[in-house]
Amino acid sequence: MITNQVYLLIGLLASEGKTLQLKSLVDLTADFVYFRTKEIEELSKQGYPHDRILDLTLYNVTSLLLVFLPDHLDPHLLTFILDLLDGYNPEDVVVNDGTSGTKLELELEETLERFQASHPGYQTYLNLDPSTISNRATKLCKQVTKKSMALSYSSSLDPTKLTVSFIKARTIKVNEVIPDLTFNFPLFVDEVSDWRINYVQVAHKLFPYLSPDMTLSKWNTLTIRTQLKLIYDCINQDSAEKVTHEILLPYITYINCWGEYIEFLQTVFEQTLQDSQLLASNLSKLKTNDFEVLKVFQQNDSNRYNRLVSLIIGTGYLMPTVDLNLCLIFKEILSFILNVSDDNTVSTNSADETVELNDWKEKNLSEVIEFPTMVPTKNNILKLRTLLECCEKLYASNLSVFQLLNLQFTSDFQIQLLELNKFLANEIQYCSSERDWTSLLNTLNWFLNDTQIFSQVSKEEVNILFFKLFFSQSHNYHVFFRLIIPQLVGVHEFNKNPKYASIILEHAWSLYGAASNINHLKTLLSHFHDPSIVTNPDIIPKNTNNVSQNSQLQSLISAFESISQRFHLSFSRNFQPKNLLLLNNGEDPIHVIVRILESEESSYKDPGYLVDIYEDLIIGFSDSSESSQLLKAQFADLQILVQLKCIEFSLVRNDFSYSYQHGLELLDSPSSIIQQNWIVFFQISKYIDEDSSESSKTLIEKQLRILGKLLLHVPTEFNVPIVEQWSLLNKDLERIKGDLKLRNKRVIRESNARANESLESRFTRALTSSATEVLKNQTAQNLKVDLGQAQDKFSNMLVNGLGWAIGATPNNR
């Protein structure tokens, strides 16, 4: 009865905030409280649960004060509670003598009577029947116990350790009303300084980042994992340094939840593996404050630190895609781990763990980090860092580390070659300076020398691929010959392997075929004349006729320039190098000269210029058998062939004077080309031009002169048509001469007739007429003589093979 009344009275005073009366009452009942506390403790050891016994124990009294004392009370007024708690010393309390309890209970009853006498206002609450008092006290005790438990103030605690627990619970409770966590600091003792600094003050700094209604009471009800998540979620770009240093690490250190934090990170990483951006954000939190989290882990728990490193390694291997930012973050973290590692943190075991790709299928992060490859040895860390660097450099292929491992261990070189092609094609398009090319070459050499990613591709295949991709995207031939060949292949190796020169010339031919101008092509070919690069001319591939392809291209360039600079061809407004290929169409290059002559009316007048073009074309098209034969011919024969074409087109242009002059000169040449093309000269003899300024007599005489010389060259089987043409022309010439004589006589006769109209004149004309008749008879006789002589000569010519007629001129013609 008495203990229930005191219990209710303490609760009543506490709810009213009457600390002076409470202090007095607590001081007077302290010995009884200590006795009951020790007694209940002994009973609990005997199997009586003390949390089911309502009595004035130290816990029941202080929990009552905890729950009912107003939150706004000055903490300085509550030091009597700490005195009560600190005053309990179980060794000084005797409970087994059979008299101490009775004596203390009588003292408690006297204390209550005196209090009621001095405070009559409370008698109404205390002078009730025992059952009512007991019922109220029991209900109150249950309520108080429940609320105390919510504040982490438990009856299961050691009574000698209630001081620290009470201060924590009081702080948590007051924070519901007074957010200022420093309000209760006057209560704090040395034993709670660590909690105050690493828990209360940390919470005080954290709560502004959380919801406005967050309190210590609510915070205290959360699980450690939930608390870790709330803290972790507060780490962002603006708050990372402060939250990590002032909240996260002090919290983990105080709670000693290193393992829980690793498990939490494992969940976070696994949930964000499919999102490179989120994963990068989570990993970057490990870099905060110069990798402060990793440093603190390393200093506090090496085993947990190694576990964290394994988690990082496993996360790196399981990333489905790797972007550049993610690669950079991983590399920075791994580099830090390597730099700070020692025998007590990261293992220095040098054993190389082989990656078994089949073991990785359908595995999650928690399973993968148990693989030997994830053990944080320096070799494993270096291996992952190398793989990440490969992913970074191969970012265009968007490969994960796992895919990169598949690429490394494949036995199909075509797969590796395909990825290498993607890498080089992407990188080459961004190379604009020597610095860019040097960087690319260094990266490629790193792949080939320091990794096994392209181990199935031979060095020669790599070089050939690089050459082809370079030529498909760049015309910086100075860089190619001065930088790429020395650094990628080596000048000596380049000169040993004709495949490299073949690729270069293949590109040169494609340039020629596609070029609208040939500056790039000329630059490329000029390097084949640089003895510091091409020290072995034999590396330049030959065509089927053993002609250097370089010479072929140089000749075609020369021909193109000669044509484009001199002529304006009617069949092509924009003459391009490939037009030469189309003009030739696999035939003798003379057809190109013919096309020029057809398109340019005056081009036949400059045979020397056309001869130079023809020579270049013969070399340029020397893969043709006919061109090859012509290539072996003498220069004079080439000149004659072109001059013959010029003569043909001069006749088309009605320039008989040109054809006669050059035809006559050519007939003095002993070349067999004349005999093969005798028809050209024959056409001169067939030429008819009514508009010619020359008289018909002069024209025929020149044609007869051409035919006369042609007889020395023409094959015997073609003598007949030449002789027939000569005979026709000669008859025309005789007829023209006869007509000229008659015309002259007629003119004289008509002139005399007009001059003599007198008798004397008529007489004179008569005399003249007689004389003329006489002369006429004489002339006829002379003509008969001449014709007879001509017939004799013609008969001799037929008998002697016409050699007689060369340069012959009939008498008196």
DRENFI-439198 format. One record per residue (C-alpha): residue in one letter; x, y negated, z negated. Coordinates in steps of 0.001 Angstrom, whole numbers, plus 500000, padded with zeros to 6 digits. Each point is the difference from the previous one (the first is absolute). Example, Ala and Ser with C-alpha at 12.3 -4.5 7.8 and 13.67 -1.06 7.14 Angstrom:
2
   tinu       xx       yy       zz
      a   512300   504500   492200
      s   501370   496560   500660
END
This chain:
813
   tinu       xx       yy       zz
      m   500000   500000   500000
      i   502639   497453   498913
      t   502303   500629   502951
      n   497121   499542   502448
      q   499087   496703   498348
      v   503588   498746   500189
      y   500197   501141   503639
      l   496848   498038   500859
      l   501210   496974   498063
      i   503332   499912   501836
      g   498156   500174   503289
      l   497653   497230   498958
      l   502810   497701   498926
      a   501958   500768   503126
      s   497079   499169   502264
      e   499669   496643   498232
      g   503685   499285   500309
      k   500474   499438   496298
      t   503658   500848   499895
      l   500628   498718   496462
      q   497366   502251   498475
      l   501158   502830   502195
      k   503592   499575   498954
      s   498957   500022   496347
      l   497821   503053   500390
      v   502569   501879   502064
      d   502723   499258   497497
      l   497834   501309   497140
      t   499033   503173   501865
      a   503398   500721   501558
      d   501031   502669   497501
      f   496712   501824   500428
      v   500351   499797   503804
      y   503524   501422   499841
      f   498791   502806   497699
      r   497128   500929   502307
      t   502276   499829   503003
      k   502482   502399   498460
      e   497188   502225   498765
      i   498336   500198   503409
      e   503367   500677   501577
      e   500499   502926   497687
      l   496496   501288   500668
      s   500552   499782   503743
      k   503040   502190   499603
      q   497677   502531   498391
      g   497597   499946   502954
      y   497631   497147   499141
      p   499911   497555   502955
      h   500412   496606   498421
      d   498221   498143   502825
      r   496756   501584   498841
      i   500303   498800   496382
      l   498745   496514   499175
      d   502242   498573   497350
      l   502134   497017   499231
      t   503060   501238   501836
      l   502589   497684   501408
      y   498786   500694   503517
      n   496295   499461   499191
      v   500647   496720   498231
      t   502321   498565   502670
      s   497806   501187   502862
      l   497071   498250   498295
      l   502042   496834   499814
      l   501120   500488   503625
      v   496461   500221   501279
      f   498232   497378   497900
      l   502530   497231   499446
      p   499161   497127   502394
      d   502356   499759   503015
      h   500583   496282   499546
      l   501549   500256   496520
      d   503445   498599   499572
      p   502353   503017   500032
      h   501876   498496   497031
      l   496945   500686   497837
      l   500182   503712   500757
      t   503398   500794   498638
      f   498382   501584   496960
      i   498983   502868   502268
      l   503613   500612   500962
      d   500860   499882   496293
      l   497381   502646   499340
      l   501346   502226   502746
      d   503630   499529   499145
      g   499311   500597   496309
      y   499058   503613   500500
      n   502724   502425   499025
      p   498723   503594   499767
      e   502856   501008   497735
      d   498874   497555   497302
      v   496404   501223   499966
      v   499075   502927   497699
      v   496785   501842   500801
      n   500319   503314   498223
      d   500059   499013   496325
      g   496177   500105   499665
      t   499752   496588   498258
      s   501294   497440   502498
      g   496985   500195   502196
      t   497491   499581   497212
      k   501904   497087   498534
      l   500291   498232   503327
      e   496312   500526   500727
      l   499058   498388   496646
      e   502248   497061   500853
      l   498310   499732   503370
      e   496568   499919   498342
      e   501107   497233   497626
      t   501410   498063   502942
      l   496702   500226   501845
      e   498027   498857   496915
      r   502210   496989   499520
      f   499678   499107   503685
      q   496207   500239   499834
      a   499938   497877   496921
      s   502058   497297   501658
      h   498172   500361   503315
      p   496346   500618   499141
      g   498990   499406   503626
      y   501300   503413   501002
      q   498008   501941   497432
      t   497090   500277   502440
      y   502159   502029   502399
      l   501575   502169   497310
      n   497259   500758   497459
      l   498159   502538   502156
      d   499247   503614   499355
      p   502971   502330   500543
      s   498491   501739   503038
      t   499536   496692   501831
      i   503518   498913   499128
      s   501418   503329   501169
      n   497991   499945   503199
      r   501096   496458   500868
      a   503607   500715   499170
      t   500003   503138   502116
      k   498501   498245   503017
      l   502363   497102   499567
      c   502990   502336   499770
      k   499058   501787   503206
      q   499550   496724   501818
      v   503275   498648   498731
      t   501887   503188   500847
      k   498673   499945   503537
      k   501007   496398   500561
      s   503381   500544   498418
      m   500661   502940   502218
      a   499189   497807   503034
      l   502725   497667   498776
      s   502415   502943   499698
      y   499806   499828   496202
      s   499513   503657   499127
      s   499443   501805   496705
      s   502345   502700   501199
      l   502969   497687   499606
      d   502505   500401   497235
      p   498886   497603   497225
      t   503571   498772   499655
      k   499918   498839   503627
      l   496696   498154   499956
      t   501603   496571   499827
      v   501264   500010   503568
      s   496797   501571   501263
      f   497821   497456   498169
      i   501930   497039   501435
      k   499660   501423   503511
      a   496289   500694   499538
      r   499344   496546   498506
      t   501861   498373   502914
      i   498029   501988   502533
      k   496683   499150   498308
      v   500652   496289   499655
      n   501065   499760   503641
      e   496391   500668   500986
      v   499104   496553   498643
      i   503309   498146   499994
      p   501955   500660   503234
      d   503123   498413   498532
      l   501969   503058   499049
      t   502390   497997   497869
      f   497149   499222   497572
      n   500686   503104   497892
      f   503787   499842   500108
      p   500265   498757   496341
      l   498794   503431   498994
      f   502760   501768   501841
      v   502767   501778   498198
      d   503311   501288   501273
      e   498546   503391   500696
      v   497684   498543   502654
      s   502409   497566   501617
      d   500688   502436   502837
      w   496272   500507   500550
      r   499431   496257   499820
      i   502686   499283   502595
      n   499606   502916   502409
      y   496282   500590   499666
      v   498125   496991   498708
      q   502060   497357   501717
      v   500201   502087   503179
      a   496223   500267   499942
      h   499797   496281   499359
      k   501979   499431   503225
      l   498055   502636   501939
      f   496425   499029   499246
      p   500032   496803   502120
      y   500612   502205   503044
      l   497031   502205   499105
      s   496315   499228   499531
      p   499099   497106   497673
      d   498246   502278   497496
      m   502977   502312   499480
      t   500918   500345   496342
      l   502361   502063   497924
      s   497044   502046   498807
      k   499010   500924   503526
      w   503613   500432   501038
      n   500587   502312   497087
      t   497199   502306   501106
      l   501587   500577   503436
      t   502182   502973   500812
      i   503682   499478   500629
      r   499545   500795   503695
      t   497238   497418   500306
      q   502117   497427   498205
      l   502916   500757   502316
      k   497754   499555   503023
      l   498702   496642   498771
      i   503529   498765   499411
      y   501226   501415   503331
      d   497178   498367   501910
      c   501036   496615   498614
      i   503374   500280   501737
      n   499825   498005   503187
      q   502270   497745   501972
      d   499432   497026   497701
      s   499987   501795   496656
      a   502323   502960   500578
      e   503027   498694   498148
      k   498102   498783   496929
      v   497611   502954   499688
      t   502788   502553   500457
      h   502397   498406   497541
      e   497600   498673   497356
      i   497156   502522   500126
      l   500585   503301   501820
      l   503410   500991   498686
      p   499430   498878   496390
      y   496725   501918   500029
      i   501565   503216   501396
      t   502877   499717   497565
      y   497751   499460   496976
      i   497460   502698   500905
      n   502818   502280   501204
      c   497956   501010   503021
      w   502798   500506   502535
      g   498575   503280   501188
      e   496482   498590   500239
      y   501274   497126   502142
      i   501748   502399   502417
      e   496824   502046   500291
      f   498075   496821   500657
      l   502483   498936   502702
      q   499765   503438   501560
      t   496246   499574   500347
      v   500416   496484   501380
      f   502589   501051   502587
      e   497998   503034   501075
      q   496863   497906   500455
      t   501815   497458   502172
      l   502109   502372   502115
      q   497652   499499   502945
      d   500276   496215   499835
      s   503513   498724   500654
      q   499145   496477   498914
      l   498580   501065   496640
      l   502817   502453   499415
      a   502556   497307   500730
      s   498234   497710   497540
      n   500109   502665   497283
      l   503635   500859   500625
      s   501010   496362   499992
      k   498864   499795   496363
      l   502967   502196   499137
      k   502279   497288   501414
      t   498649   497280   497726
      n   502567   498142   497896
      d   502898   501767   501693
      f   498544   503487   499520
      e   499239   499391   496335
      v   497613   502976   499704
      l   502654   502404   501266
      k   502620   498512   497707
      v   497797   500300   496915
      f   499082   503588   500872
      q   503663   500832   500494
      q   500974   498476   496652
      n   497210   501597   497969
      d   499409   503476   501414
      s   502311   501562   502576
      n   497716   502987   500528
      r   497012   497789   500722
      y   502219   497851   502198
      n   501004   503016   502104
      r   496350   500933   500244
      l   499215   496519   501269
      v   502797   500250   502587
      s   498632   503364   501178
      l   496599   498364   500360
      i   501517   497295   502188
      i   501828   502561   502158
      g   496866   502109   500425
      t   497954   496957   500953
      g   502566   499140   502664
      y   499776   503442   501552
      l   496182   500062   500064
      m   499346   496630   501621
      p   497847   500654   503103
      t   501288   496873   501725
      v   502894   497711   499274
      d   500013   496320   500789
      l   503031   497747   499845
      n   499035   498314   496744
      l   499429   503340   498299
      c   503343   501312   501221
      l   501762   496950   498656
      i   498394   500333   496568
      f   500857   503692   499758
      k   503588   499400   501050
      e   500436   497246   497431
      i   498633   502201   497211
      l   502147   502981   500995
      s   503093   497829   500304
      f   499406   498663   496508
      i   499594   503528   498634
      l   503289   501039   501604
      n   501811   496942   498709
      v   498939   500450   496374
      s   500052   503784   499920
      d   502311   501851   497666
      d   500279   503456   498513
      n   497332   499204   497429
      t   497381   498811   502489
      v   500078   501134   503621
      s   501573   503395   500398
      t   503308   500136   501835
      n   499453   503558   501171
      s   501428   500150   503505
      a   498066   503066   501098
      d   498171   499301   503225
      e   496415   501127   499763
      t   498636   501171   503351
      v   496621   498607   500914
      e   497547   502804   500683
      l   497377   498325   502155
      n   497549   502873   499781
      d   499855   499561   496220
      w   498724   496459   500399
      k   496820   500770   501861
      e   496788   499063   498166
      k   501947   498962   496897
      n   499173   496964   497873
      l   502428   497735   498216
      s   499786   501775   496649
      e   501070   503238   501703
      v   502651   498543   502262
      i   501926   498276   497210
      e   500681   503428   498528
      f   501974   501069   503103
      p   503799   500220   499733
      t   500308   497261   502620
      m   498386   497590   497542
      v   502557   500577   497242
      p   501630   496584   499592
      t   503480   500984   501131
      k   502081   497475   501830
      n   499937   502199   503095
      n   496212   500116   500011
      i   499745   496262   499510
      l   502493   499324   502792
      k   498174   502440   502249
      l   496688   498219   499516
      r   501594   496593   500465
      t   501522   501155   503293
      l   496650   501360   501158
      l   498306   496726   499109
      e   502621   498064   501942
      c   499257   502261   502958
      c   496278   499302   499657
      e   500761   496305   499812
      k   502068   500030   503158
      l   497456   502232   501765
      y   497062   497863   498905
      a   498650   499856   503561
      s   499320   503748   499763
      n   498133   499533   496707
      l   501471   503159   498499
      s   499590   501104   496417
      v   502892   501536   498090
      f   498417   503417   500365
      q   499623   499525   503774
      l   503593   498847   500147
      l   501094   503197   498284
      n   498072   502005   502587
      l   501789   498043   502712
      q   503370   500667   498380
      f   499479   503732   499658
      t   498412   500622   503414
      s   501908   502141   502461
      d   498381   498338   503017
      f   502304   497273   501234
      q   497227   498575   502214
      i   498070   498960   496898
      q   503027   498217   498587
      l   500744   498467   503378
      l   496439   498650   500210
      e   500266   498274   496628
      l   503426   498652   500876
      n   498518   498608   503206
      k   497246   498237   498019
      f   502540   498510   497643
      l   502378   498717   502668
      a   497249   498735   502307
      n   498501   497975   497170
      e   503314   498583   498780
      i   501485   499139   503390
      q   497111   497699   500877
      y   500943   497745   497075
      c   503724   499808   500758
      s   500839   496579   501359
      s   503494   499299   498649
      e   503239   501888   499499
      r   499227   500030   496305
      d   496724   501815   500689
      w   501721   502571   502213
      t   502747   500543   497448
      s   497420   500584   497293
      l   498136   502520   502160
      l   503198   501868   500867
      n   500962   500146   496328
      t   496585   501401   499141
      l   500185   502595   502763
      n   503476   501088   498955
      w   498738   500240   496413
      f   497242   502345   501124
      l   502451   502154   501922
      n   502816   500074   497447
      d   498336   499692   496577
      t   496691   501830   500444
      q   498688   503203   501550
      i   496826   498477   501432
      f   501147   500390   503624
      s   502353   502914   499484
      q   498597   501952   502978
      v   500738   497217   502507
      s   503507   499953   501437
      k   502059   496830   500077
      e   499949   500008   503794
      e   496192   500197   500030
      v   499851   497132   497534
      n   502277   497874   502185
      i   498043   500762   503160
      l   496714   499164   498278
      f   501431   496736   498707
      f   501282   499052   503460
      k   496649   500651   501655
      l   498036   498063   497386
      f   502467   497134   500151
      f   499673   499666   503749
      s   496214   500209   499806
      q   499813   496962   497716
      s   503150   497908   500307
      h   502241   498382   502593
      n   502709   498971   497531
      y   502712   501951   501785
      h   502786   498142   498250
      v   498778   501449   496709
      f   499639   503430   501579
      f   503541   500211   501320
      r   501744   497966   497306
      l   498137   501221   496909
      i   497822   503049   500573
      i   502439   502138   501975
      p   502943   499441   497617
      q   497961   500428   496792
      l   497522   502691   501015
      v   501956   502099   502485
      g   503575   498795   500061
      v   501771   498856   503156
      h   502031   503182   500232
      e   496958   502251   499700
      f   498065   497816   502426
      n   502698   500416   502627
      k   500073   503777   499479
      n   496287   500565   500527
      p   498562   499125   503451
      k   496431   500433   498676
      y   500217   496599   498359
      a   500995   498255   503223
      s   497220   501863   501815
      i   497406   498504   497655
      i   501416   496536   500499
      l   499937   500313   503779
      e   496558   501538   499912
      h   498893   496865   498209
      a   501871   497909   502554
      w   498088   501644   502843
      s   496720   499392   498194
      l   500981   496369   499562
      y   500706   499753   503682
      g   496684   501549   500910
      a   498004   497793   497643
      a   501938   496748   499987
      s   498643   496755   501344
      n   503548   498732   499640
      i   503223   501835   499369
      n   501799   497951   497354
      h   499499   502694   497342
      l   501169   502683   502386
      k   503119   498081   500970
      t   500851   499482   496328
      l   499574   503697   499257
      l   502149   501142   502912
      s   502698   497460   499235
      h   500827   501921   496828
      f   500949   503032   502056
      h   502942   497937   501182
      d   501123   499210   496450
      p   503063   502168   499337
      s   499642   499606   496237
      i   496761   501998   500158
      v   500046   502143   503113
      t   503535   501288   499932
      n   499117   503080   502007
      p   498436   499148   503390
      d   499213   503677   500535
      i   497170   499793   497482
      i   497950   498011   502499
      p   497782   502604   501699
      k   500293   500606   503728
      n   497215   500677   502416
      t   499945   503005   502334
      n   502527   498325   502296
      n   502423   499205   497192
      v   499269   496293   500106
      s   500033   498145   496696
      q   496491   499018   498931
      n   501485   496808   498649
      s   501291   499200   503489
      q   496615   500835   501452
      l   498219   497569   497723
      q   502606   497285   500497
      s   499588   500354   503755
      l   496212   499857   499800
      i   500244   496883   497841
      s   502293   498411   502555
      a   497637   500928   502841
      f   497014   498656   498107
      e   501711   496706   499266
      s   501158   499638   503592
      i   496486   500586   501326
      s   498141   497895   497441
      q   502405   497051   500247
      r   500153   499872   503808
      f   496640   501192   501263
      h   496363   499290   499310
      l   498445   503245   501044
      s   496474   499767   501329
      f   499051   503450   498637
      s   500729   499039   496364
      r   499327   496623   498441
      n   501852   500941   496808
      f   502809   502246   501079
      q   501086   502270   497131
      p   502726   502634   499649
      k   497515   502824   500250
      n   498980   498687   503434
      l   503290   501307   501333
      l   499083   503480   498843
      l   496607   499681   501657
      l   501532   498658   503192
      n   502451   502836   500249
      n   497493   502717   499142
      g   502685   502665   499949
      e   501131   499310   503571
      d   503171   498606   501523
      p   500635   496508   498532
      i   500057   498645   503566
      h   496225   499966   499701
      v   500336   497250   497395
      i   502047   497966   502474
      v   497302   500620   502605
      r   497332   498696   497612
      i   502049   496880   499406
      l   500391   499486   503744
      e   496282   500491   500465
      s   499109   497460   497307
      e   502651   497343   500600
      e   500028   498663   503584
      s   503495   498580   499867
      s   501597   502703   497860
      y   501535   501727   503062
      k   502295   497011   500508
      d   502033   500876   496877
      p   501052   503619   500444
      g   502957   499615   497634
      y   497666   499191   497088
      l   497803   502940   500907
      v   503048   502271   500193
      d   500901   499117   496377
      i   496463   500817   498899
      y   500073   503230   501944
      e   503249   501072   498347
      d   498517   499354   496530
      l   496861   501905   500914
      i   501958   502987   501238
      i   501805   500270   496644
      g   496836   499263   498057
      f   498027   502698   501809
      s   502901   502422   500279
      d   497920   502900   498685
      s   498609   500221   503549
      s   501947   502399   502186
      e   499839   497639   502967
      s   501229   497105   497882
      s   502788   502188   498704
      q   501161   500695   503506
      l   499861   496344   500887
      l   501964   499228   496861
      k   502860   502016   501437
      a   499898   498109   503276
      q   502370   497199   500801
      f   499111   496425   499349
      a   499973   499277   503764
      d   497280   502569   500540
      l   497824   498357   497351
      q   500467   496671   501701
      i   499082   501459   503368
      l   496863   501672   498638
      v   498744   496750   498480
      q   500987   498002   503112
      l   498036   502412   502153
      k   496900   499329   497891
      c   500616   496274   500302
      i   500243   500331   503811
      e   496691   501884   500056
      f   498253   497249   498055
      s   501640   497218   501994
      l   498273   501449   503097
      v   496698   499990   498060
      r   500654   496341   499204
      n   500739   499300   503723
      d   503614   499135   499193
      f   501639   501664   503025
      s   503099   497905   499666
      y   500692   501491   496531
      s   499327   503566   501098
      y   502186   499623   503101
      q   502921   498374   498188
      h   500078   502483   497070
      g   499103   502940   502209
      l   502932   499265   502276
      e   502334   499802   496981
      l   498744   503295   498576
      l   500481   501809   503337
      d   503700   499284   499681
      s   500032   502120   496816
      p   500896   503709   500252
      s   497639   500954   497124
      s   497806   503035   500375
      i   497166   497893   498544
      i   499772   498333   503436
      q   499459   503311   501728
      q   497358   501022   497408
      n   498121   496729   500458
      w   500486   499419   503755
      i   496276   499338   500370
      v   500458   496588   498297
      f   502225   498849   502864
      f   497694   501556   502503
      q   497235   497800   498575
      i   502151   496972   500741
      s   500012   501019   503650
      k   496216   500333   499899
      y   499469   496584   498473
      i   497656   497690   501967
      d   499445   496449   498882
      e   498189   497652   502350
      d   500560   497094   497637
      s   503722   500453   499868
      s   502052   496941   500778
      e   502408   502170   501920
      s   499317   500656   503711
      s   498894   503471   500966
      k   503212   500481   501918
      t   502162   499282   496932
      l   497804   502204   497775
      i   500266   502962   502358
      e   503713   499539   500414
      k   500421   500181   496181
      q   497771   503043   499789
      l   502043   501701   502749
      r   503138   499180   498027
      i   498488   501635   496894
      l   499005   503087   501965
      g   503402   500215   501558
      k   501692   500173   496572
      l   497319   502223   498557
      l   500937   502707   502538
      l   503243   500498   498020
      h   498058   500959   496814
      v   496787   501626   501056
      p   499813   503790   499904
      t   500147   501585   503462
      e   496453   501301   499771
      f   498758   496402   499840
      n   501978   498663   503031
      v   497045   500301   502386
      p   497659   497484   498328
      i   502883   497536   499659
      v   500916   500361   503665
      e   496381   499640   501010
      q   499700   496817   497935
      w   503237   498726   501454
      s   498707   500675   503521
      l   496718   498209   499301
      l   501774   496991   498565
      n   502436   499917   502923
      k   497159   500040   502506
      d   498321   497172   498122
      l   503243   498101   500074
      e   500383   500465   503796
      r   496444   498927   500562
      i   500481   496915   497850
      k   503162   499082   501895
      g   498299   500430   503360
      d   497082   497875   498886
      l   502401   497325   498861
      k   501711   499849   503459
      l   496723   499798   501868
      r   498800   497328   497671
      n   503172   497976   500606
      k   499660   500254   503811
      r   496381   498953   499890
      v   500891   496938   497997
      i   502666   498989   502515
      r   497699   500500   502965
      e   497226   497969   498501
      s   502401   497239   499159
      n   501327   499775   503583
      a   496519   499947   501423
      r   499061   497016   497952
      a   503207   498162   500949
      n   499718   500190   503829
      e   496792   498752   501464
      s   501503   498359   503097
      l   500689   501700   503283
      e   503542   500037   499161
      s   499131   501604   496777
      r   497847   502552   501687
      f   502797   500735   502396
      t   502346   500369   497161
      r   497567   502325   498250
      a   499769   502095   503121
      l   503724   500366   500113
      t   499995   500790   496342
      s   497256   502568   500433
      s   502011   501752   502645
      a   503039   499998   497799
      t   497974   501292   497140
      e   498634   502864   502038
      v   503515   500945   500891
      l   501045   499849   496337
      k   497006   502054   498969
      n   500969   502835   502275
      q   503498   499864   498604
      t   498752   500115   496392
      a   497845   503029   500639
      q   502979   501807   501305
      n   502003   499027   496903
      l   497176   501197   497661
      k   499927   503331   501703
      v   503693   500307   499370
      d   499593   499080   496277
      l   497117   502408   499418
      g   501943   502763   501577
      q   502903   499294   497684
      a   497659   500018   496918
      q   498522   503335   501030
      d   503503   501429   500297
      k   500859   498735   496495
      f   496800   501392   498451
      s   500706   503400   501552
      n   503526   499935   498581
      m   498551   499037   496544
      l   497675   503016   499977
      v   502826   502274   500960
      n   502516   498609   497487
      g   497629   499836   496965
      l   499193   496245   500258
      g   503288   499062   498404
      w   500686   497889   503062
      a   497269   497502   499172
      i   501378   498819   496679
      g   500268   496219   500232
      a   499629   500130   503852
      t   498474   497019   501768
      p   498760   500222   503632
      n   501876   497883   502511
      n   498574   496652   500979
      r   497324   500163   497170
END
